Amino acid sequence: MNLLKKDFFFQDVNKLKGVGIQLSRYLKKKRIEKIKDIILNFPYSETNRSRLSKLNNLEIGKIQTIKVLVKKLYFPRVKNLPNRIVCEDETGNIDIVYFNSREGYLRKIFPLNEWVVISGKVNFFRNKYQISNPDYVTSLENQDYVIKNIPKYSLTKGINEKKYRSICDQVTENLPKIDDWLSDDFIKENNLLGWNNAIKKLHTSLENDNNSSSYRRIVFDEICANLLTLAENRKRIRKDKKEKQFSKIFSKKIINNLEFKLTNDQKKVLNEINLDLSNDKRMFRILQGDVGSGKTIVALLSISNVIESGYQCALMAPTEILALQHYKLAKKIFKNTDTNIIFLTGKTEKKEKIKILKDLEHGKINIIIGTHALFQKKIKFNNLGYIVIDEQHKFGVNQRTDLAKKGGSNCDLLLMSATPIPRTMMMSLYGDMDLSKISEKPAIRKKIITISKPEKKIKEIYSFLKKNIDKQNQVFWVCPLIEDSKFLDFSSAKKKFNEINKFFPNIVGLLHGGLEKDEKIKVLRKFLERKISILVSTTVIEVGIDFPNANIIVIENANKFGLAQLHQLRGRVGRGDKQATCILLFKEGLSKNAIKRIKILKNSDDGFFIADEDLKLRGFGDLTGYQQSGIKSFRFADPVIHSDLFELAEKYIFNIKDKVNQKKYIFLLKLFDKADIINFSEI
């Protein structure tokens, strides 16, 4: 195979012998398009063909290997009848049956009166042993190829084990020796293997359990490729900019007029952001805060400093109702100042929108708040210096880079997220950003009382709700499903709405993902304006929206939710100064893990601790939210099992400072499909 050393890995699979157009299509279904995809497609198990069985010891339904003498070949001339080869050993005989096979091919692999080795699943038909379409038939000279434990790969229709094995063997046997990017000392110190050795072992020795040296080596490489990509992205976006000059007099004036005192965490984070804003490098920071920790006020205070320095600011939220809430808060804290704050969404009337766009371009607007409509191409700023984006934890690396370009070279960027993410995941998702974290809750916020109740005591809850509604308090009632399911024994929002409406007529609303966007906003506004007292909902309750009079949340089938999701739902209440209560309803017969989750939630309101515990209890593969965030792009690495390798990779990447030496990592980046993110001409 005359392919260059590193080019070998990135050739199309059809360069391999025996891979034509049809087979290429089948392989593509398994996402195998390049030779490197075969290299990284490790076997998940093995087929034991290592023992030769006598015909009188065969077990029906099992894959077995036999050595037999070919006695007769039958090729019926009647359509649809199978071809049959009669074979024997000293203990008995067996039929080898083929459907739709060519006579010439069968005569070639089954020479009369010669011994052959056959491996396949044994059946019993008409009082006789039979193997239909065996996996392997070979001569005694080649028996070592069959009589062994053979790696088992996840395949798709149209590709059998024998065919895929021949392709895979071509690759592993012709594997060029790659100069390792890790030093021998580093490999030895950390109980890893050299790259070439690890790949061969993973395909031949089935060392693909999570803690084998060979598997850990590939995991480490994958994490490094991810972190190296983020590190390069960080260099690319943290370009030089003009320093923003501000005295903080404006922000201090606003702080003095607040109805509450900032927490120590808020002060610390505000200082971190201010230092970045006044730096000569662009800020690219994520502010992570637990539910109700006061992130938005910190963002608005930092905005006041940017306005003081003569720049415009944009604050974007994912939904209109959340953007409107931010707008109202901004108007409140900037009152009695000459700050011009404008609200813009896709629903803004055309005439008003034209005026806003004109004023924005001429620098008459200081702060613009809205949804993603803020970043349409036709919207032009006069001097945009700061972008704040709330609840955009699903942005990928490329999206963040594109966003950073929007404001030009002097624009700083702050992302905010109320979703506590475990450290290993944070590192993997946001390694190109600086991190600020608020854990401390404002003094006004009381700890939410969390109790658990079996569903059979639901009438006690109705009495409790009535007393609170009489005191002008509001209630969330969360169900896992929209409608009843034949397959899942979960409560549905529609059924619960009808049930609760009988007890509390005319004061119950219904919210779920099946509603149109306008209808959702209408229901939420009714609740916000206290026109309804109980909101029955699925988990679509908006993250980050303050409902100050909602101080009770009932979560049905609480045992079916993850810890982090329960904590996020619980955070919808207790946003005011009243005591809030979270009631976890469950069916009897809870699993041990479900009991643990409920106990943890009752004993802690620290979202970061809860996120870590959730990760430990549920495992990485079961955390849907994180998968949606992009973390599931990891093919081999698991933040729970391989947390030590995440930390090791972080230190390793941090110590790569010489750009020239980074060239040796290009192969690694291409191997894990990160090449499109890095501009190789820059390194």
N, C-alpha and C positions, 0 to 999 in steps of 0.2 A: 504494500500500500504506500504509494509514493506521495504522501501528504506531508507538508511541513509540520514540524513538531507541535506548535500551538494551534496552527490552522486546523489540524486534525479534529480537535474538539468542537469546532464551530461549523464544520461541514454539514450539509443536509444528509439525512439518513439514507437517501437514495444513492449516495456514493458507495454504500456498502454492498457487497456481493449478495445477490438474492433479494434485494429490496427494490421492487418495481413500483409502478404507480398505485396499484391496488393496495399493496402492503403498506405503502407510505400513508395512504388514507386511513387505514386501520390504526396505524401507529399514532397518527395525528389526533385520533379520538382519545388517546391516552396522554396527549400533550407531549408526544415524543416526535420532534421535528429535526433536531440537531443531534449529532453524535454525543454531545455533552448530556443530553436528556437521557440517553441510555446509561451513561456513566452514573448519573444521579438517580436512576430508578433502581433502588436496591431491592433485593428479594425480601419478602416478608416471612417466608417459611421455607421448608424443603420437602421434597418428595423422597421417601425412603425406597430406593430401588436396589439397595446394597446387598440383599440376600437372595441367593438362587433357591427357588422352591421346587421340590419334586411335584409331579402332577397329582400324586395321591395325597398331597398335603395342602392343596390350594384352598383358599378361603373366599367364598363368594362375596362380591361387592368391594373387595380390597384391591389396591394396585399391587401387583406382584411381578417378579421377574423370573423367567424360566429359561432353561437351556434345553432345546428339543431338536429332534431330527425331522426334516421335512419328508413326508411320505407320499402325499397325493395333492394335486391341485385341480380344483373343479371350477370350470368357467361356464356356467349355464347359458344357453343361447336364448332363454326365455327372459323377456323384458322384466325388470324390477327385482329379479332374484339376485341375491348377493353372490359374490365370488367366495369360495371356501378353500382353505388350505388345511389339510389334515397333518398334524404333527404328533410326535410321541417321544416318550423317554422310557426307561426300563420299568416305570411304575404305572403307565397308563397313556392315554392319548387325549388330544384337545383339538377343537376346531378354531382356526383363526379366520374371522369373517370380515369381509370388506364390502362396503357399499360404494358404488360409483368410482371404482378404481380401475386403472388400465391394466389389461392382461400382461402387456410387455413389462410394465414396472414390477408387477407381482412376481413374474417369472425370474426377474433379475434379483430381487431381494430374498426370494425363497427358492434357491437352487435345490432340485430334487436330490434326496439322499445325502444332504449335507446338514451339519449342525448350525443352528442359529440361536441367538439370544433375543428374546421377546419380552417387552415390559408393557403392561397395560392393566386395565380393570377386568377382573375375572367375573364372568356371568355363568349361569347354568341354564341350558336350553335343551329340551327333549332328552333329559337324563344324561347330558354330556356337558363337560366344561367347555367354555367358549370365551374368546377375547375378541371383541368387535373393534375394528380400526385401532390396533395397538399404537401406543405412543412411540415406541421404539422397536425396530427390527434391525439387527446388525449381525455381522459375521463374528466368529470367535476371536479373530484378530483385533477387532475393535470393541470387544466386550467391556473394556475398562471405561469406555465413554458412557456406558449405560449402568453398569453394576456399581452404583455409588449413591450417596445422598445428593440429589439434584436440586439446586436453588429453585424456589417457586416465586414467580413474579405475578403482580396484579396485571392481568391482561384483559383484552376486550374481544368481542366476537370477531372471528376472522383470523385470529393469531393463536396458534397452539403453543404449548410449552416447548416442543422440539424446535419449531421455527424460530421462536424468540431466543431460545438458547443459542442457536447457531449464529444469530445476529450479535447477541451479547458477547459470545466468545470471540468473534472477530474483533470486537472493540477492546475487550480486556487483554487479549493476547497481543494486540498491536499498540497497546497504550504507551505513548512516548514518555520518557522519563522527564518530568518537569522539575526545574530548579525550584526547590521549596522556598516560599516566602518567609517561612519561620526558621529561625536558627536551630541547629541541633541541640544547643544548650536549653533553649526555651522549650522545645518539644520534650526533652528528657525531664526537665524540672516540673513540668505540668502533666506528666503521665499521658502524653498524646502519642500519636504515631506520625511518621513522615507521610506526606500526601499520597504519593504513589502506592506505598505499602497499605495505607488505610483503604484506598479505593479497591485494591485487589482483594483484601480481606473481607470487605463488605459484600463482595460478589461471590466469594468462594467459601468463606468460613462462617457465613451467616452471623457475623459479629454486629448485628444491627439492633441489639438491645440498647436501651438508653444510656447505659453506663460503660459499655465496652470502649476501649481506647480508640478503636478505629471510628466508631460512631461519634464519639465526643470530638474527634478531630474535625469531622465534617460539620458538626454543629458549631464548633468554634469558628470555622471558616465562614459559615453562613452569617453568624452574628457580626464578625469582623467586616464582611462585605456591606452589611446594612449600616453599621456604625461609621465605616469609612465614607460611605455615600453621604450620610448626614453631616460628617465633618467637612467634606468637600463643599457640600451645599452651604454650610455655615460660612466658609471662606468667601464663597461667591456672593452671598447676599449682604454680608457685613462690610460693605464698601465704605470708603471715606465719604463724609458729609460735612456740612457746615455745623458748627456747634450751635445749639439753641441757647440763647442767652436769656435768662430770667432770674428775677430776684426772689421769687416765691412769695412776694408781698400779696399778689392776687389770691393765691391758694390759701395763704394764712388768713386772709380776710374771710374767705368762704368757710374755712375750718372753724373760725371763731363764731360764725353765725349758725353752725350746725346745732341741732337739738340734742346731740349726743357726743360723747367723746370717742375718738378713734381708739381702737385696740392697739396693743403693742405690735401685733403682727401687721396690722394695716399701716402703721407708721414705718415699720421696717421695710415693707414691700414698696411703699410710696417712695422711700429714700432710694431703693434699688432702681426703680423706674426713672426717677429724676436724674440719678447719676448717668444712666444710659442716654437719656434725652440730651444732656449737656455734654455728652462725649462726642469725639470726632468720628466715631464709627456708628453705623446705623444700628438701632435697637431692633432686635428680633427676639421677643420675649413672650413666654406663656405664663399667665397668672392662673394658678390652679388654687381654687378655694372650695372648701366644703360648702354644702348647702347652707345659705343664710350667714355666711361669714363676712359679707360686706365688700365683695370685689368691685361692684359697680361704682361705689362712692370713691374708691381708690382710683379707678380709671378716670372718673370725672375730675378729680383733683389734679391728676397728671395732665389732663386736657387743659385745665386752666393755666398751667405753666407754659404749655405750647402756644396757647393763645397770647399769653403775655410776651412770648418771643416773636410774635408777628406772623404765625402760621395758622392755616385752617386745619380743622380736625373733622374726622368722619367716624361715627360709631354705628356699626352694623350688627343687627340681631337676626336670627333665623326666621322669626315670625313677626307679623305685624303687631300682634298684641304685646309681645315682649318689647319690641322697638318703641311702641307707644308708652309703655311703662317707663323705659329709660328716658324718653323725651320729657315726660311729666316730672321725673326726678331731677333731670337737668334744669328744667325751667324753675323748679323750686329752689335748687341750691345756687343758681346763678341770678336769682331775683335781686333787684336793686343794683344790677350791674348793667353795662351797656352791651353785654354779650348777645349777639343775634343768633338764636338757635332755631333751626328749621327741621320740620318732620317731612320725610319723603318716602312714599312706598309706590308700588305699582298701581295703587288705586287713587293716587292723588289726581285731582281733576286737571285736565289738559291745560287750561288757562293758567291755573296756579303753578303747574309744573314748569311751564315756559318761563314764568317770572322767576321761579326758584333757580332754574338753570342759568338764567341771565345774571342774577345777583351772585350766584356762586362763582361764575367765571370772572366777574368784576371785583371779587373779593369783599362783597358786602355781607357775606354770611361767615360767621366764625365756626359754628358747629352744625353739621348736618347729621341727623339721626334717621335711620330707616332700615329697610331690609336689603337684600342683595341687589335691589334696583339701584343702589348707590354707585355700583361699579359697571353700569352699562357704558358702552363706548361713547355715546353722545354726551355723557356727563363730564364736564371739564371743570377743574378747580383752578383757582387763581394762584394759590400757593399752599398746596396740601402738604402738611408736615407730620401728620400723625393719623394712623388708622387703628381703631380698636374694634375687634370682632368678638362678639359674645357667642358662646356655645358652639364654636366651630371645631370641635375635637375630631371631626371626620375628614379634615383637610389632609391630603397626602403631601409628600415632599414636593412634587412638581407644582401642585396647586399653591402651596405656600410661596414658592419661588415666583410664580406668576403674579400672585397678590402683592409681593414685595415690590414688583416693578411698577405697579399702578401709580404710586405716588411720586415716582422719580427718585433721584439720588438722595434727596434730603428728607425723605419720609420714613419715620420710625413706625414699627408695627408691634401691637400688643394683642395677643389672643387670650381669651378668658375661657376657662372651663370649670363647670361645677361638678364634673365627674371625677372623683378621686381615682387615680390609676396607680397600681402597684409600681414600685420603682423600676423593676426590670422592664416593664412595659413602657413606662415613661421614657426610659432611656432609648428604647427601640423606636418609639413613635416620634419623639421630640428631641432627639440628640443633636439636632442642628440649632436648637433654641436655648436661650438662657431661661432658667426656671425660677419663678417666685411662687411662694406657697403661703396661703393663709389658713391656719388651722383653728386659731382662736375665734370664738363666737363673741359678738357684741354683748355687753353686760345686760342689755335690755332683753335679750333672748333667754327664755327659761328652758331648761332641759325638758324635752318632750317625754312625758310619761308613756312608757310602752308596756302594754299588757297583752296577754294571749288568752283566747277563749275558744272552747269547742263550739262548733256550729249549732249544736243542740240548745245552746244558751242564747240564741240570737234574740229572743224576746226581751231579755235583760238589757241588751244593747239598745233596742228601740226605746225603752223607758229612759235610758241615759241620754239618748239623743234628744228626746222631747224636752227634757229639763234644760239642755244647752240651747236648743233652738228658741225656747221661751226667753232665754237671756241674750237673744240676738246673735248667737254664735252660728257658724256655718260648718257644713260637714262634707267631706269627700268620701265616697264609697266606691272602692276599686275592685273590679272583677277581671279575671284573666281572659275571658272570651267575650266577643260581641253577642253571639247567639249560642243557643244550646247545641252541643255536639253529641253525636251518637257514639263517638269513640273516646271522648274525654269526660271524666266525671268532674268537670269544673263548673263554677258558677258563671252565668252569662250576664252581661250588663243589661241587655233588653229585658230579660226575665226579672232581674232584680229591680229594675226601674218600675215595672208594673207592680211588683210586690210591695215596694216601699211607698209607692204612690197611693196605695190603699190606706196605709197608716198615716201618711202625711200628704193629703191631697193638695194639688196646685202649687206646691213649693219644691217640687223635685224636677231636676233637669237631667238630660242624658247626653253623654259625650263619648264618641268612639271613632276609630279610624275610618269607618265606612261613611261618615258624614262628609259632605262637601266642605271645602275650606271656609266659605262664607258662613255656613251653618255652624261650624265649630266656633268661629269668632263670635257669632251671635250668642251662643250658649255661654261661652266664657264671660262675655260682657254682662250677661244677665246675672251670672254668679258674682262677678266683681262688683256690680252695682246693687247687690243684695236683693234682687228681684226673685231669686230662688234661694232656698236655704240648704238644700242637699243636692250635690252633683254626683250622679252615678256615672262612673267612667271606666274605660279600660285604662291601660297604662299610658295613654297618649296625653295625660295631664302635662301641660307645658312646664318644662324645667326652667327655673329662674323667675317665674312670674310670682309676684307677691299678692296673696289674698289675705290681707291682715285680719279679717274676721273669721277665716277658716281655722279652727283650732282642734278639729277632730278628723281623723282619717281612719276608715275601716278598710282593711285589706282582706278580701276573701281568698281562701286557698293559699294562705301565706306561705305554707310549706313548699309550694310549687315555684316560688320566686327565688332568685339568688339573693344573697345578703346585700350586695351592692345596690341591686335594684330596689329592695325593700327600704334601704336607707334613703335612696333618692326619692321614693314615694313618700316616706315619712317626712322628708324635708319640705313637702308642700304645705305643711301646717306649722304653727308656732312662729309665724313671720311677724307677729305683732308683739304686744307686751303681755298678752294673756297666757295662762297655762294651757298647753296643748296636750292632746292625748292621741296615741296611735294604738288601734285595736287590731291585733292579728287573729283572724278567724282561721281555724283549721279543722280538718276532719280527723276522726280518731284513728289510732294506729299509725302514728308518725314514725318515720325511719330515724335512725340514730343521727344522721346528718341533719335532718330537718329539725330535730330537737336542739342540736348544737347551734344551728343558725338562729333559731328563735331566742335561745339563751344569750348569744353574743349580742344580738340586736337589743335585747332588754337591758343589757349591762353596759353598753357603750353607745356613744353618739359621735365618735371620732370616725369620719368617713374614710380616712386613709388607713386606719387600723382595720376597719371593716372590709375594705377592698382587698387588703392582704389576706385576711382570713377567708374571704370568699374565694380567692384564687387557690388557697390551700385545700379548701373543702370540695370545690367543684372541679378543679383542674382547668388547665388552659383551654383544652378543646371544647369545653362546654360554655365558655363565656362569650355569648353571642355579640354583646356590645363591643367587646374588644376585637372580635373578628371583623365587625363592620368598620372599625376604626382603621383597619389596614394591617393590624398586627398579625393576622392570620396568613400574611404573605410568607411567613416563615414556614418552610417545608419540613425542616428537621428539628429546629430549636424549639424548646418548650420552656417558657419563663419560670415554670414551677420546678421542673426537674433539673434544669440547667442554669439555675440562678447564679451558681458560682462561675460558670463560663461567661455569663453576661458581664459580671464584674471584672473577670480577667480580661475579656475583650475590650472593655471600656478603658482599662489601664494601658493595654497594649496600643490601642489606637491613639490615645492621648500622647503617647511617647513617640509617635511617628511625626517628626517635625520637618524632615528634609524632603522637599518636593521632588528632588531628583530620584531619591530612593523609592518614591511612591510609584514609579513606573512598573516596578515588579509586581504591584497589586492589580494591574490592569487585567491580567488573566483571571484573577480571583473575582473581580467585579463582573466581568463578562460571563463567568461561569454561573453566577447567581442572578443574571439579568439586571444588573445595576448599571450597565455601561451607558444606557441612554440618559442617565441622570448626570453623569460626570462628563465634563468636557476634557477629553484627553489632551487636547492641544495646550491646555493650561498647566498640565503636569508633565 
